[in-house]
Every structure is written in C-alpha cells, then in structure tokens.
Amino acid sequence: MVEGSMTQGAGQGPEAERTATLRDFRVPAYVHEAGPYVNSAHPGDVAPPPAETYPEGYTPTERDLPVINRGDTVQVTVDPETTAAPQPNTGQGPLYVVGDVHGYLDELVAALQEKGLLDAAGQWCAGTARLWFLGDFTDRGPDGIGVIDLVMRLSAEAAAAGGYCKALMGNHELLLIGAKRFGDTPVNSGAGTATFQAAWLLNGGQKTDMDRLQDHHLQWMSRLDAVEEVDGHLLVHSDTTAYLDYGRSIEEVNDTVRETITRNDADEVWDLFRKFTKRFSFRDEGGADAVRSLLDTYGGTRIVHGHSPIPYLLGEVGSEDDEDSSDPVIEGPHVYADGLAIAMDGGVTMAGKLLVQQLPLDT
C-alpha cells in the first residue's frame, strides 16, 4: 500500500515529520462488497473497515485508527463506580484488567485510584490484588513513557504487597520497538515499501516518547507476554485470531513472539506487528466461532481484549462530518460474541473512558 518510504529524520521537528509522512504516502481504496473504504489523510474522516474487508496482505502502513485530539471533542463525564466488594480469602486478591492507555497517564492514575488500587499519592494500596494491562501504553496520548514507568513501578510495589501487576504486548509496543530499532529501514510490507518510523508517526507516535525512550523500557517491552490465561479469562491485546499463527499453546505463542523480537530482523518484526494490528475478528457473523477457536486452543471460557475501541465495535463513531454523530459515551466494557468476548478499550483517545474492570464481569 505504500510507495516510497519516509526519509526525514527526527531532528527536523514534529511538524516536518508529520507533513512529510502525509505527503510521502499515497492513499489506497479498499473495494469490497459494502463499497470502498478509503484511508483519508484527515484523521477523523472514516471509521476502520469491518474485519472481513481487510484485503489480502493487509498491512497497517496508513493510520490504523483515527487520531482524535481530546481537546477537539467534548469530554465525557462518567459517574465514579464503586469499588468492588472484598473477595473471599483464597490467597489471591481480586483480578482487574486495564484497557488501552495510549499515553493518558493522568486518566490512568485516576481510574486506578477510583478502583482503590492506588492511594492518593499514586502508590499501590491494593495488597494482594492482581492487575493486568492489555497493552498499548504509548502513542496518540501525551505521556506514553510516563505510563510505562508507572506500570513498571507498580509491578514492584504490587509484588512486595503479595499481589501483582503484569502487562501484555500490544501492537503499539511492537511499533515503538520497531521505530526505535529500525527507523527508516525499508521492510517488506506485502503491499509495497514501508518503514516502522513512518507507520509509527502515522499511528500517533509522539516525539517526546521517542526522546525519553531508554534501553530499560525497550527491554521491558520486548519481554512482555502476548497471551495469558487467568481464572478462565484468556487475555490478549488484539481481537484477532492471528495468535494462532504463532503456536498451539500459550507458552509457545509467548516464546515465539519473544524469539522473533530477539532475532532483530526488521521484516519478521514487521510481520508480527502487522498481524497484531488486525482487528474485529469477533465482531460480526462468525465472531463467536472465531473466539471459540482461540479458547479451544489456549484454554479459558471467555476472551478479554483491548485494541479495538468500543465505539467502533458498536458502530457509534463515523465521519467527523456526520451531523448526526455524537461523542461516544462508554460506561464500561462491551460484552459480545455470544457473551464470549469482553472488549476493554473504552476509546480514551476519542474522549471515551479509560477502563479498569474487575473480573469476572456479569453479562
């Protein structure tokens, strides 16, 4: 889909980078039964295509989702939810999951405090509680590195208190790793020439994050698991069946992903990123069967994912020019696919809600 790669360096400033990125990429149209889906240069012109419309050789060299500035939208106020009741004394505390954060550090701290996981000073105060982040810590929002620093700190604080704080690999972790390691090195996208640097900028990469990114951040991201099963919940980042390409067990998938990153081959990491960027496999007809294919292979009775914002899953977000469109109001996770899937990306980048949810979640 991309003809030519971006050659401008980071030292020219964000405006130069953004302009060069948009100019250097020709925009294709994907024609399918429902009509053409066009990736517009304007970030809010279109919603992403349904899952079944991804063309053969799909590659995320254009914006995967619109980047919508919160300052350009009405902020949604949601009444605070009450902290969950104490759990029976089983030796393990309650289980929580967090959807995509995308650099919104203040919103994350507030959401964790609202659930009683952090105190007023931002320290872990939840004892033996278990907390899982579903990936996508950076890009689009203002402080992705601050989010990573917080998650790393909470991992140590929770472990010291007898609980834990863990995280999964998201496609934006792969994107940031690739942009840092490979930059403007051309990769075989399957649809023309692409680079990690250009894809990172197109999908909300923040220069301030790249400037603050250090080796220990890269090492931490590179070791993240891609799949985990906890209390019957199969936790993944992306709503895709692409995980099946990397192994027939959770351990095999996680080992394969880590080994791919360790080999440091730009084309291999790009292919991994490309597959983790696919979405909407569970949304439409056949979605429940797609979920079952993962559950049957890796275990669990429900899948919990981030990646695809709930407003898009619900079809509530369209063109910015649509006079009938309104800002998404997200009260909580979205349960769908015959009750087998729980979506956790509340759309914080589009004035939605950064979701922190205790599991299990009743339908």
Residue, then its C-alpha position, 0 to 999 in steps of 0.5 A: m500500500v505504500e510507495g516510497s518510504m519516509t526519509q526525514g529524520a527526527g531532528q527536523g521537528p514534529e511538524a516536518e515529520r508529520t507533513a512529510t509522512l502525509r505527503d510521502f504516502r499515497v492513499p489506497a481504496y479498499v473495494h469490497e462488497a459494502g463499497p470502498y473504504v478509503n484511508s483519508a489523510h484527515p484523521g477523523d474522516v472514516a471509521p476502520p473497515p469491518a474485519e472481513t474487508y481487510p484485503e489480502g496482505y493487509t498491512p497497517t502502513e496508513r493510520d490504523l485508527p483515527v487520531i482524535n485530539r481530546g481537546d477537539t471533542v467534548q469530554v465525557t463525564v462518567d459517574p465514579e463506580t464503586t469499588a468492588a466488594p472484598q473477595p473471599n480469602t483464597g490467597q489471591g486478591p481480586l483480578y482487574v484488567v486495564g484497557d488501552v492507555h495510549g499515553y493518558l497517564d493522568e486518566l490512568v492514575a485516576a481510574l486506578q485510584e477510583k478502583g482503590l488500587l492506588d492511594a492518593a499519592g499514586q502508590w499501590c494500596a491494593g495488597t494482594a490484588r492482581l492487575w493486568f494491562l492489555g497493552d498499548f501504553t504509548d502513542r496518540g496520548p501525551d505521556g506514553i513513557g510516563v505510563i510505562d514507568l508507572v506500570m513498571r513501578l507498580s509491578a514492584e510495589a504490587a509484588a512486595a504487597g503479595g499481589y501483582c501487576k503484569a502487562l501484555m504486548g500490544n501492537h503499539e509496543l511492537l511499533l515503538i520497538g520497531a521505530k526505535r530499532f529500525g527507523d527508516t529501514p525499508v521492510n517488506s510490507g506485502a503491499g509495497t515499501a514501508t518503514f516502522q518510523a513512518a507507520w509509527l508517526l502515522n499511528g500517533g507516535q509522539k516525539t517526546d516518547m521517542d526522546r525519553l525512550q531508554d534501553h530499560h523500557l525497550q527491554w521491558m517491552s520486548r519481554l512482555d507476554a502476548v497471551e495469558e490465561v487467568d481464572g478462565h479469562l484468556l487475555v490478549h491485546s488484539d481481537t484477532t485470531a492471528y495468535l494462532d499463527y504463532g503456536r498451539s499453546i500459550e507458552e509457545v505463542n509467548d516464546t515465539v513472539r519473544e524469539t522473533i523480537t530477539r532475532n532483530d530482523a526488521d521484516e519478521v518484526w514487521d510481520l508480527f506487528r502487522k498481524f497484531t494490528k488486525r482487528f474485529s475478528f469477533r465482531d460480526e457473523g462468525g465472531a463467536d466461532a472465531v473466539r471459540s477457536l482461540l479458547d479451544t486452543y489456549g484454554g479459558t471460557r471467555i476472551v478479554h481484549g483491548h485494541s479495538p475501541i468500543p465505539y467502533l465495535l458498536g458502530e457509534v463513531g463515523s465521519e467527523d462530518d456526520e451531523d448526526s454523530s455524537d461523542p461516544v459515551i462508554e460506561g464500561p466494557h462491551v460484552y459480545a460474541d455470544g457473551l464470549a468476548i469482553a472488549m476493554d478499550g473504552g476509546v480514551t483517545m476519542a474522549g471515551k473512558l479509560l477502563v479498569q474492570q474487575l473480573p469476572l464481569d456479569t453479562 
